[in-house]
Amino acid sequence: MASERANAFVLVLSGLPGSGKTTLATRLRARVIELEPTCEVVHACYDAYEREARAETTRSGEEGAGTFDPAVWKESRERAAEDVRRAIERANARCESSGDASTSGKSMTLVIVDDNMYYHGMRWKMFRDARDARACCATAHVLTREVETTRARNAGRERDEIVSDEVFDRMARAFEAPVVTSPGDAAAFPAFVVEADDVDVDKVWTTILEHWGPPPAIPVTEAEREAEREIARAETANSALHALDVRARAAVAAAVAAVAADSNDSSRVARVAKRVNDARRDLLRDARAIDRTRDDVFEELALLERRFADAACV
């Protein structure tokens, strides 16, 4: 029921570059404003934050401006996450000022988090942030029927929005799809699929409303909090790191095979094999050394994998 809904709902979009997340967010925002004029809709596009951050470095004349900068990437993500938190705070403040905390009307806020979110841990962090701020949260996995369709859409975007084929392929290999749930099945983190090839924004809005209930319960006791931390640590150690190792081994094999197919020089093949294997060992060493209780652990893993991909390029 509307009276039981949290004041804000955070919709986390997840999908490969070019899958149609930003198009969906734009259309959904316009439709919700049309259907619910009193509902505030916030579109937090992470790519836009990063482009603005890169533009700032260009305007300041910093060395390397316009190229990928890990610090700029992380800072832009932090800015986006902070704006999401502020949007939830505004919704809660409006409800408190109305004098009726059970009324959803003017306090309704939909926050659309527009990012690839290809690691489960990235989405889980957003869920925890939303939950702790007393908002509902769910993931919409934006899918196209063919990956090559997504790749073509990515290639057809504006120049500063295009993700390189190397990065696209890396994301596709690393992508951890959310587990799809049904409204009301008590899932810890609800998720549903949006077919990007034939989007029905009214259906998406209806699905959001079906998931928009009271804020999830926050762990209260230290035992509950420690149990949640244990889940996060186990997930990072046993899932993400294992998957990272599997992808790194596959990248080493692909790099060596590419050189072997292009050259009869066995010494060159051996040099490449040593270089990429050394890069893989560095990747795993640094990944295991990360403090797994940190909130940005998955951003750190993503940066390490990007560094490895650059080193393994032949």
Buried (B, 14 or more C-beta within 10 A) or exposed (E): EEEEBBBBBBBBBBBBBBBBBBBBBBBBBEBBBEEBEEBBBBBBBBBBBBBEBBEBBEEEEEEEBEEBBBEBBBBBBBBBBEBBBEBBBBBBEBBEEEEEEEBBBBBBBBBBBBBBBBBBBBBBBBBBBBBBBBBBBBBBBBBBEEBEBBBEBBBEBEEEBBBEEEBBBBBBBBBBBBEEBEBEEEBEBBBBBBBBEEBEBEEBBEBBBBBBBEBBEEBEEEEEEEEBEEEBEEBBEEBBBEBBBEBBEEBBEEBBEEBBEEEEEEEBBEEBBEBBBEBBEBBBEBBEEBEBEEEBBBBBBBBBBBBBBEBBEE
